[in-house]
Amino acid sequence: MSEWAPKRFWKTTSVAELADGYTVELDGRRVRTPAKATLIVPSKEMAEAVAAEWDAQSESVDPTTMPFTRSANAALDKVTDQHTEVADMLADYGDTDLLCYRAESPQELVARQAEEWDPALDWAHDALGARLAPRSGILHTPQEAEALAILRARVHALNPFQLAAFHDLVCMSGSLILGFAAAEGWRDAGDIWEMSRLDERWQEEQWGVDDEARESSEIKKVAFLHAKRFYQFST
């Protein structure tokens, strides 16, 4: 038996400007979040992206085809009320950042990690004012407190919509620095995603491709690229 899905009940979808942002209207009635808050987003571009998702629904509403709507709902219903907790959780990635934990061998992998990851750490030092240092091996060695404080302050300064997107950029890549790099447009978001998969790509080269793991990675990549676009529309 298939799960019940709400039916499309509206004919027209439109974007309306409000005093505090933009909203989407269905036959003149404002869209609301699952928590019943009016869906008000910070930019016209985001509202248009949300409106396009609603307009694309046919007989039934399929939330899995509405990533901008789901991200906006998360920003309003979850991140807004838990901003400090979410920001602290993401800032904690800085002390265990993916880019800082390097292999001790083989030398080819060590060299590849340095080649791909060192430029991101250099960028963070120049653009963000925080220098994180790489470590060899798996034992935790704390980063400089000053650098972590700078990064933490930057995370806390993000608005709820930016933070909702930033959550996915950091958690999917495993790196606070790559999250900032994607958000700030250091390089193409697809290239940054591939940087986060360096170790997985190395394993594929040694042992072959795991189809299930590759499929999972492609799904995450789509979500990562969406998070980048959502961040762009969040200011």
Backbone as JSON, one array per atom type, in Angstrom:
{
  "sequence": "MSEWAPKRFWKTTSVAELADGYTVELDGRRVRTPAKATLIVPSKEMAEAVAAEWDAQSESVDPTTMPFTRSANAALDKVTDQHTEVADMLADYGDTDLLCYRAESPQELVARQAEEWDPALDWAHDALGARLAPRSGILHTPQEAEALAILRARVHALNPFQLAAFHDLVCMSGSLILGFAAAEGWRDAGDIWEMSRLDERWQEEQWGVDDEARESSEIKKVAFLHAKRFYQFST",
  "N": [[0.85, -1.19, 0.0], [0.62, 2.16, -0.87], [2.02, 5.15, 0.62], [0.09, 7.79, 2.08], [-0.31, 10.89, 0.44], [-0.43, 14.44, 0.41], [-2.8, 16.17, -1.63], [-2.54, 18.26, -4.54], [-3.93, 21.37, -4.15], [-4.15, 23.93, -5.09], [-4.16, 26.47, -7.64], [-2.63, 28.62, -8.61], [0.69, 29.84, -8.13], [2.69, 32.11, -6.38], [5.06, 34.78, -5.65], [5.47, 36.91, -2.89], [6.36, 40.08, -1.62], [7.32, 41.03, 1.64], [7.47, 43.03, 4.66], [9.58, 42.04, 6.13], [10.93, 40.26, 4.48], [10.44, 37.7, 2.03], [7.67, 35.8, 0.8], [5.85, 32.82, -0.16], [2.92, 32.29, -1.99], [-0.03, 30.41, -2.32], [-2.61, 30.39, -4.4], [-3.05, 32.9, -3.32], [-2.8, 32.47, -0.6], [-0.61, 32.27, 2.11], [2.25, 30.15, 2.25], [2.96, 27.83, 4.83], [5.16, 26.62, 7.4], [5.96, 23.26, 8.64], [5.66, 23.62, 11.39], [3.77, 25.51, 11.48], [4.46, 28.17, 11.13], [4.59, 31.2, 9.24], [6.05, 30.95, 6.08], [8.7, 32.72, 5.6], [11.28, 34.05, 3.8], [14.71, 35.19, 3.29], [15.44, 36.31, 0.79], [14.53, 37.29, -2.56], [15.32, 35.53, -4.55], [15.48, 33.08, -3.21], [12.81, 32.75, -2.45], [11.65, 32.55, -4.98], [12.79, 30.14, -5.82], [11.65, 28.36, -3.99], [8.95, 28.75, -4.67], [8.95, 27.76, -7.28], [9.3, 25.04, -6.81], [6.88, 24.35, -5.52], [5.13, 24.98, -7.57], [5.8, 23.07, -9.4], [4.69, 20.75, -8.51], [2.43, 18.06, -9.1], [-0.36, 16.13, -9.2], [-0.14, 15.14, -6.59], [1.61, 16.16, -3.61], [5.04, 16.02, -3.28], [7.39, 15.96, -0.99], [10.08, 15.2, -1.23], [10.98, 16.18, -3.58], [11.42, 18.82, -3.17], [13.71, 20.52, -2.23], [14.51, 23.2, -1.53], [12.29, 24.18, -0.18], [12.22, 22.4, 1.99], [14.68, 23.0, 3.22], [14.28, 25.67, 3.93], [12.17, 25.35, 5.72], [13.52, 23.96, 7.74], [15.34, 25.91, 8.58], [13.62, 27.82, 9.69], [11.93, 26.42, 11.52], [13.65, 24.9, 13.11], [16.49, 25.68, 13.25], [16.37, 28.42, 13.89], [15.4, 28.49, 16.54], [17.35, 27.04, 17.82], [19.82, 28.13, 17.45], [22.3, 28.74, 18.76], [23.11, 26.23, 19.78], [23.34, 24.69, 17.4], [25.29, 26.16, 16.03], [27.48, 25.92, 17.79], [27.92, 23.15, 17.68], [28.72, 22.82, 15.0], [30.98, 24.48, 14.9], [32.69, 23.03, 16.5], [33.77, 21.17, 14.8], [36.1, 22.27, 13.87], [38.28, 21.64, 15.52], [38.76, 19.04, 14.99], [39.16, 18.78, 12.3], [38.67, 17.41, 9.06], [40.64, 18.02, 7.11], [42.95, 18.25, 8.54], [43.82, 15.86, 9.52], [46.07, 13.64, 8.64], [47.36, 10.99, 6.62], [49.93, 8.68, 7.56], [51.24, 7.01, 5.91], [50.62, 5.34, 2.74], [53.35, 6.99, 0.97], [52.47, 8.2, -1.38], [49.77, 8.77, -0.91], [50.04, 10.49, 1.28], [51.33, 12.62, 0.0], [49.37, 13.36, -1.83], [47.27, 14.22, -0.17], [48.48, 16.47, 0.97], [48.83, 18.03, -1.32], [46.19, 18.53, -2.21], [44.81, 19.41, 0.09], [46.32, 21.26, 1.6], [46.23, 23.82, 0.24], [43.59, 24.65, 0.88], [43.7, 25.0, 3.65], [45.55, 27.07, 3.67], [44.06, 29.02, 2.36], [42.04, 29.43, 4.28], [43.54, 30.59, 6.31], [44.3, 33.0, 5.1], [41.84, 34.15, 4.24], [39.98, 33.85, 6.31], [41.36, 34.3, 8.59], [42.32, 32.36, 10.29], [44.48, 29.85, 11.23], [44.74, 26.51, 10.8], [46.48, 23.58, 11.7], [47.96, 20.78, 10.08], [48.03, 17.31, 11.13], [49.8, 14.24, 11.61], [48.66, 10.92, 11.55], [46.17, 9.37, 13.77], [45.66, 10.24, 16.32], [44.28, 12.68, 18.48], [45.22, 16.03, 18.44], [45.04, 19.1, 19.91], [43.97, 22.09, 18.23], [45.2, 25.47, 17.74], [43.96, 27.67, 20.18], [43.21, 30.31, 19.62], [42.76, 30.37, 16.84], [40.6, 28.6, 16.66], [38.69, 30.03, 18.1], [38.26, 32.23, 16.45], [37.11, 31.02, 14.2], [34.83, 29.94, 15.4], [33.42, 32.24, 16.15], [32.79, 33.24, 13.64], [31.04, 31.27, 12.7], [28.91, 31.53, 14.5], [28.02, 34.01, 13.72], [26.48, 33.66, 11.49], [23.32, 33.89, 9.84], [20.05, 32.32, 10.52], [19.22, 30.99, 8.13], [21.56, 30.85, 6.58], [23.01, 29.3, 8.37], [21.58, 26.92, 8.4], [22.12, 25.95, 5.83], [24.91, 25.85, 6.01], [25.26, 23.91, 7.91], [24.81, 21.51, 6.46], [26.85, 21.71, 4.57], [29.15, 21.48, 6.14], [28.77, 19.11, 7.69], [28.42, 17.13, 5.73], [30.81, 17.21, 4.32], [32.62, 16.84, 6.33], [34.29, 18.74, 7.28], [35.04, 21.81, 8.71], [36.49, 23.85, 7.51], [36.27, 23.29, 4.74], [33.54, 23.63, 4.56], [33.29, 26.42, 5.0], [34.82, 27.2, 2.79], [33.27, 26.37, 0.6], [30.92, 27.83, 1.1], [31.86, 30.45, 0.89], [32.69, 30.55, -1.7], [35.27, 29.82, -2.56], [36.31, 27.88, -4.32], [34.85, 26.0, -7.06], [31.88, 24.4, -6.01], [31.5, 21.69, -6.54], [34.11, 20.8, -6.96], [35.16, 21.22, -4.41], [33.65, 19.38, -2.98], [34.72, 17.01, -4.04], [37.28, 17.2, -2.98], [36.74, 16.65, -0.33], [36.31, 13.97, -0.51], [38.7, 12.71, -0.87], [40.11, 10.62, 0.5], [38.3, 8.51, 0.14], [38.32, 8.29, -2.63], [40.93, 7.49, -3.0], [40.85, 4.92, -1.83], [39.1, 3.69, -3.61], [40.7, 3.63, -5.87], [42.6, 1.79, -5.07], [41.19, -0.56, -4.4], [38.97, -0.78, -5.97], [35.69, 0.24, -7.16], [32.97, 0.6, -4.98], [29.75, 0.01, -5.6], [27.44, 0.63, -4.13], [28.4, 2.4, -2.19], [29.32, 4.43, -3.87], [26.92, 5.28, -5.03], [25.64, 6.3, -2.76], [27.39, 8.39, -2.2], [26.98, 10.05, -4.43], [24.37, 10.9, -4.01], [24.74, 12.38, -1.69], [26.41, 14.33, -2.74], [24.71, 15.78, -4.44], [23.04, 16.89, -2.5], [24.92, 18.44, -1.14], [25.66, 20.32, -3.11], [23.19, 21.55, -3.4], [23.0, 22.72, -0.84], [24.98, 24.64, -1.02], [23.86, 26.39, -2.96], [21.56, 27.17, -1.56], [22.73, 28.54, 0.55], [23.83, 30.7, -0.88], [21.5, 32.09, -1.5], [20.73, 33.06, 0.92], [21.24, 35.54, 2.03]],
  "CA": [[0.0, 0.0, 0.0], [1.42, 3.38, -0.94], [1.77, 6.11, 1.68], [-0.77, 8.9, 1.72], [0.38, 12.14, 0.12], [-1.41, 15.52, 0.23], [-3.1, 16.49, -3.01], [-2.41, 19.66, -4.94], [-5.22, 22.03, -3.98], [-4.06, 25.3, -5.56], [-3.98, 26.66, -9.08], [-1.57, 29.6, -8.91], [1.78, 30.0, -7.17], [3.28, 33.44, -6.57], [5.98, 35.29, -4.63], [5.03, 38.2, -2.37], [7.34, 40.76, -0.77], [6.82, 41.48, 2.93], [8.37, 43.99, 5.31], [10.74, 41.33, 6.67], [11.44, 39.27, 3.55], [9.57, 37.27, 0.93], [6.92, 34.58, 1.07], [5.24, 32.16, -1.3], [1.48, 32.19, -1.82], [-0.77, 29.45, -3.14], [-3.93, 31.02, -4.57], [-3.11, 34.05, -2.43], [-2.64, 32.08, 0.8], [0.81, 32.09, 2.38], [2.75, 28.83, 2.64], [3.41, 27.74, 6.21], [6.08, 25.53, 7.71], [5.3, 22.2, 9.42], [5.34, 24.15, 12.73], [2.69, 26.48, 11.26], [4.95, 29.53, 10.96], [4.58, 31.67, 7.86], [7.34, 30.73, 5.45], [9.28, 33.99, 5.17], [12.68, 33.81, 3.49], [15.41, 36.47, 3.24], [15.73, 36.86, -0.54], [13.58, 36.98, -3.63], [15.81, 34.35, -5.25], [15.08, 31.89, -2.46], [11.35, 32.62, -2.57], [11.35, 32.05, -6.33], [13.17, 28.73, -5.86], [10.61, 27.65, -3.26], [7.73, 28.81, -5.47], [9.1, 26.86, -8.43], [9.08, 23.68, -6.32], [5.45, 24.17, -5.32], [4.46, 25.04, -8.87], [6.13, 21.86, -10.15], [3.94, 19.6, -8.0], [1.32, 17.7, -9.99], [-1.57, 15.77, -8.46], [0.22, 14.99, -5.18], [2.79, 16.92, -3.17], [6.14, 15.12, -2.95], [8.42, 16.77, -0.33], [11.44, 14.82, -1.62], [11.34, 16.97, -4.77], [11.33, 20.22, -2.78], [14.81, 20.77, -1.29], [14.54, 24.56, -1.01], [11.22, 24.26, 0.81], [12.64, 21.66, 3.19], [15.76, 23.74, 3.89], [13.68, 26.86, 4.54], [11.44, 24.87, 6.89], [14.5, 23.64, 8.78], [15.87, 27.17, 9.1], [12.6, 28.51, 10.48], [11.36, 25.61, 12.6], [14.66, 24.25, 13.95], [17.72, 26.43, 13.48], [16.08, 29.69, 14.54], [15.26, 28.29, 17.99], [18.5, 26.31, 18.36], [20.97, 28.69, 16.74], [23.54, 28.6, 19.54], [23.49, 24.82, 19.85], [23.78, 24.26, 16.08], [26.56, 26.83, 15.74], [28.54, 25.31, 18.6], [28.19, 21.82, 17.15], [29.48, 22.94, 13.76], [32.29, 25.06, 15.21], [33.53, 21.98, 17.09], [34.47, 20.46, 13.73], [37.4, 22.87, 13.62], [39.35, 21.0, 16.28], [38.99, 17.68, 14.44], [38.84, 18.97, 10.88], [39.13, 16.39, 8.11], [41.84, 18.44, 6.39], [44.12, 18.27, 9.42], [44.22, 14.51, 9.92], [46.76, 13.13, 7.47], [47.91, 9.64, 6.67], [51.37, 8.56, 7.77], [51.7, 6.26, 4.75], [51.82, 5.38, 1.9], [53.82, 8.33, 0.65], [51.66, 8.77, -2.45], [48.58, 9.33, -0.28], [50.51, 11.64, 2.06], [51.59, 13.72, -0.93], [48.11, 13.81, -2.43], [46.55, 15.0, 0.84], [49.13, 17.77, 1.07], [48.59, 18.78, -2.56], [44.8, 18.96, -2.31], [44.25, 20.01, 1.3], [47.09, 22.42, 2.1], [45.72, 25.11, -0.27], [42.38, 25.03, 1.6], [44.14, 25.54, 4.93], [46.16, 28.37, 3.39], [42.96, 29.94, 2.08], [41.39, 29.76, 5.55], [44.41, 31.52, 7.02], [44.27, 34.3, 4.44], [40.49, 34.71, 4.1], [39.24, 33.79, 7.56], [42.22, 34.72, 9.69], [42.51, 31.24, 11.21], [45.41, 28.84, 10.73], [44.69, 25.17, 11.37], [47.69, 22.86, 11.34], [47.78, 19.34, 9.85], [48.68, 16.34, 12.01], [49.94, 12.9, 11.05], [48.12, 9.9, 12.43], [44.77, 9.49, 14.15], [45.53, 10.78, 17.66], [43.84, 14.07, 18.5], [46.08, 17.08, 18.97], [44.23, 20.31, 19.82], [44.4, 23.22, 17.42], [45.41, 26.73, 18.48], [42.7, 28.19, 20.72], [42.86, 31.57, 18.95], [42.19, 30.05, 15.53], [39.27, 28.01, 16.87], [37.79, 31.09, 18.55], [37.93, 33.03, 15.27], [36.18, 30.24, 13.39], [33.58, 29.83, 16.15], [32.71, 33.52, 16.04], [32.25, 33.34, 12.28], [29.88, 30.38, 12.6], [27.81, 32.13, 15.27], [27.54, 35.21, 13.04], [25.61, 33.29, 10.37], [21.89, 33.95, 10.12], [19.5, 30.97, 10.56], [19.18, 30.37, 6.81], [22.93, 30.5, 6.28], [23.45, 28.22, 9.26], [20.94, 25.67, 7.95], [22.92, 25.48, 4.7], [26.26, 25.59, 6.48], [25.19, 22.61, 8.6], [25.0, 20.44, 5.49], [28.18, 21.84, 3.95], [30.17, 20.99, 7.08], [28.55, 17.72, 8.09], [28.62, 16.22, 4.6], [32.23, 17.19, 3.94], [33.43, 16.48, 7.48], [35.32, 19.77, 7.44], [34.61, 23.19, 8.91], [37.18, 24.68, 6.52], [35.64, 23.08, 3.43], [32.24, 24.27, 4.64], [33.5, 27.84, 4.74], [35.33, 27.37, 1.43], [32.13, 26.26, -0.3], [30.01, 28.94, 1.35], [32.47, 31.7, 0.44], [33.0, 30.48, -3.12], [36.71, 29.72, -2.82], [36.39, 27.13, -5.57], [33.58, 25.39, -7.43], [31.4, 23.53, -4.94], [31.74, 20.3, -6.93], [35.53, 20.51, -6.71], [35.33, 21.13, -2.96], [33.1, 18.09, -2.59], [35.7, 15.97, -4.39], [38.36, 17.3, -2.01], [36.32, 15.97, 0.89], [36.28, 12.54, -0.79], [40.04, 12.28, -1.28], [40.43, 9.3, 1.05], [37.44, 7.52, -0.51], [38.82, 8.11, -4.0], [42.15, 6.68, -2.88], [40.45, 3.54, -1.59], [38.55, 3.17, -4.86], [41.82, 3.34, -6.77], [43.32, 0.61, -4.59], [40.37, -1.75, -4.23], [37.84, -0.79, -6.88], [34.53, 1.04, -6.77], [31.83, -0.03, -4.34], [28.61, 0.66, -6.25], [26.53, 1.18, -3.12], [29.05, 3.57, -1.61], [29.35, 5.46, -4.89], [25.56, 5.82, -5.14], [25.42, 7.13, -1.58], [28.19, 9.6, -2.37], [26.34, 10.91, -5.43], [23.22, 11.5, -3.35], [25.27, 13.41, -0.8], [26.94, 15.43, -3.55], [23.56, 16.6, -4.85], [22.62, 17.66, -1.32], [25.98, 19.41, -0.88], [25.52, 21.4, -4.1], [21.99, 22.3, -3.03], [23.31, 23.54, 0.33], [25.73, 25.79, -1.51], [22.9, 27.32, -3.58], [20.71, 27.71, -0.49], [23.56, 29.54, 1.25], [23.9, 31.87, -1.74], [20.23, 32.8, -1.46], [20.36, 33.27, 2.32], [21.63, 36.85, 2.51]],
  "C": [[0.88, 1.24, 0.0], [1.05, 4.32, 0.18], [0.89, 7.25, 1.17], [0.06, 10.14, 1.45], [-0.67, 13.22, -0.1], [-1.58, 15.84, -1.25], [-2.84, 17.96, -3.3], [-3.81, 20.28, -4.91], [-5.26, 23.44, -4.57], [-3.85, 25.33, -7.08], [-2.81, 27.57, -9.4], [-0.57, 29.68, -7.76], [2.45, 31.34, -7.43], [4.2, 33.79, -5.42], [5.49, 36.67, -4.2], [6.12, 38.79, -1.48], [6.66, 41.26, 0.5], [7.81, 42.46, 3.54], [9.66, 43.32, 5.77], [11.25, 40.23, 5.76], [10.44, 38.96, 2.46], [8.85, 35.99, 1.34], [6.36, 34.04, -0.23], [3.75, 31.99, -1.01], [0.89, 31.21, -2.81], [-2.21, 29.95, -3.22], [-4.12, 32.15, -3.56], [-2.95, 33.74, -0.96], [-1.17, 31.71, 1.05], [1.14, 30.65, 2.79], [3.23, 28.89, 4.08], [4.33, 26.54, 6.39], [5.34, 24.43, 8.45], [4.91, 22.65, 10.83], [4.32, 25.28, 12.66], [3.16, 27.94, 11.25], [4.84, 29.92, 9.49], [5.97, 31.51, 7.27], [7.82, 32.05, 4.87], [10.78, 33.79, 5.0], [13.37, 35.15, 3.21], [15.63, 37.07, 1.86], [14.67, 36.46, -1.55], [13.99, 35.72, -4.37], [15.4, 33.07, -4.53], [13.58, 31.68, -2.57], [10.96, 32.08, -3.94], [11.7, 30.58, -6.47], [12.13, 27.88, -5.14], [9.32, 27.6, -4.09], [7.79, 27.86, -6.66], [8.86, 25.41, -8.01], [7.59, 23.4, -6.11], [4.71, 24.13, -6.66], [4.69, 23.76, -9.67], [5.37, 20.64, -9.66], [2.74, 19.33, -8.9], [0.08, 17.35, -9.15], [-1.31, 15.68, -6.96], [1.48, 15.78, -4.88], [3.85, 15.93, -2.7], [7.28, 15.94, -2.32], [9.85, 16.42, -0.76], [11.91, 15.56, -2.87], [11.4, 18.46, -4.47], [12.44, 20.59, -1.8], [14.85, 22.19, -0.74], [13.46, 24.76, 0.05], [11.63, 23.58, 2.11], [13.74, 22.4, 3.95], [15.21, 24.99, 4.57], [12.89, 26.47, 5.78], [12.39, 24.58, 8.05], [15.05, 24.9, 9.41], [14.89, 27.83, 10.05], [12.15, 27.71, 11.7], [12.4, 25.05, 13.57], [15.83, 25.17, 14.28], [17.45, 27.74, 14.22], [16.02, 29.55, 16.06], [16.46, 27.61, 18.62], [19.81, 26.84, 17.77], [22.28, 28.46, 17.47], [24.03, 27.17, 19.55], [24.01, 24.33, 18.5], [25.14, 24.87, 15.74], [27.71, 26.22, 16.52], [28.91, 23.92, 18.06], [29.04, 21.89, 15.88], [30.87, 23.51, 14.02], [33.23, 24.02, 15.8], [34.27, 21.16, 16.04], [35.88, 21.0, 13.52], [38.54, 22.16, 14.33], [39.64, 19.59, 15.82], [38.77, 17.7, 12.93], [39.46, 17.89, 10.01], [40.47, 16.76, 7.5], [43.1, 18.34, 7.23], [44.6, 16.89, 9.82], [44.75, 13.76, 8.71], [47.28, 11.71, 7.71], [49.42, 9.7, 6.93], [52.02, 7.79, 6.62], [50.47, 5.78, 3.99], [52.15, 6.81, 1.47], [52.99, 8.99, -0.45], [50.4, 9.42, -1.89], [48.95, 10.55, 0.54], [50.7, 12.85, 1.15], [50.3, 14.26, -1.53], [47.29, 14.63, -1.43], [47.16, 16.39, 0.98], [48.81, 18.63, -0.16], [47.17, 19.33, -2.62], [44.32, 19.75, -1.11], [45.02, 21.22, 1.82], [46.58, 23.75, 1.53], [44.45, 25.58, 0.44], [42.73, 25.6, 2.98], [44.8, 26.9, 4.76], [45.08, 29.42, 3.11], [42.28, 30.37, 3.38], [42.22, 30.74, 6.36], [44.3, 32.92, 6.43], [42.89, 34.95, 4.49], [39.74, 34.79, 5.43], [40.05, 34.23, 8.77], [42.49, 33.62, 10.7], [43.41, 30.2, 10.56], [45.22, 27.54, 11.5], [45.89, 24.4, 10.84], [47.4, 21.39, 11.13], [48.54, 18.51, 10.86], [48.8, 15.01, 11.28], [49.42, 11.89, 12.05], [46.71, 10.22, 12.86], [44.58, 10.05, 15.55], [45.19, 12.26, 17.62], [44.88, 14.98, 19.14], [45.34, 18.4, 18.82], [44.84, 21.37, 18.91], [44.59, 24.45, 18.31], [44.07, 27.31, 18.91], [42.26, 29.46, 20.0], [42.21, 31.31, 17.6], [40.79, 29.48, 15.68], [38.26, 29.07, 17.3], [37.35, 31.96, 17.38], [36.89, 32.3, 14.42], [34.82, 30.13, 14.09], [32.76, 31.11, 16.03], [32.09, 33.68, 14.66], [31.02, 32.45, 12.11], [28.69, 31.0, 13.31], [27.25, 33.37, 14.59], [26.6, 34.91, 11.88], [24.15, 33.42, 10.77], [21.29, 32.54, 10.04], [19.47, 30.26, 9.21], [20.58, 29.98, 6.36], [23.38, 29.31, 7.1], [22.82, 26.89, 8.87], [21.71, 25.09, 6.77], [24.31, 25.06, 5.13], [26.32, 24.25, 7.21], [25.47, 21.47, 7.62], [26.37, 20.51, 4.84], [29.27, 21.26, 4.85], [29.99, 19.5, 7.37], [28.78, 16.75, 6.95], [30.07, 16.12, 4.18], [33.11, 16.72, 5.08], [34.46, 17.53, 7.83], [34.7, 21.14, 7.61], [35.23, 24.09, 7.84], [36.56, 24.51, 5.13], [34.23, 23.66, 3.42], [32.33, 25.75, 4.37], [33.94, 28.07, 3.3], [34.2, 27.3, 0.4], [31.21, 27.46, -0.15], [30.55, 30.24, 0.76], [32.88, 31.67, -1.03], [34.48, 30.44, -3.44], [36.98, 29.01, -4.14], [34.99, 26.6, -5.9], [33.16, 24.38, -6.36], [31.61, 22.05, -5.27], [33.18, 19.89, -6.69], [35.8, 20.36, -5.21], [34.77, 19.82, -2.44], [34.1, 16.97, -2.88], [36.9, 16.02, -3.45], [38.0, 16.56, -0.72], [36.33, 14.46, 0.74], [37.66, 11.98, -1.16], [40.36, 10.87, -0.77], [39.59, 8.21, 0.4], [37.91, 7.24, -1.93], [40.09, 7.27, -4.0], [41.8, 5.2, -2.69], [39.87, 2.91, -2.86], [39.66, 2.81, -5.84], [42.55, 2.06, -6.36], [42.48, -0.66, -4.69], [39.18, -1.83, -5.18], [36.65, -0.03, -6.3], [33.47, 0.16, -6.14], [30.59, 0.7, -4.85], [27.67, 1.31, -5.24], [27.11, 2.43, -2.49], [29.09, 4.73, -2.6], [27.97, 6.1, -5.05], [25.24, 6.73, -3.96], [26.17, 8.45, -1.69], [27.55, 10.56, -3.36], [25.11, 11.6, -4.85], [23.67, 12.64, -2.44], [25.81, 14.61, -1.59], [25.83, 16.36, -4.01], [23.1, 17.47, -3.69], [23.65, 18.74, -0.98], [25.87, 20.6, -1.84], [24.26, 22.22, -3.84], [22.28, 23.23, -1.85], [24.1, 24.78, -0.07], [24.79, 26.82, -2.13], [22.01, 27.96, -2.52], [21.47, 28.78, 0.28], [23.63, 30.82, 0.43], [22.65, 32.73, -1.64], [19.86, 33.26, -0.06], [20.74, 34.65, 2.86], [20.74, 37.92, 1.91]]
}
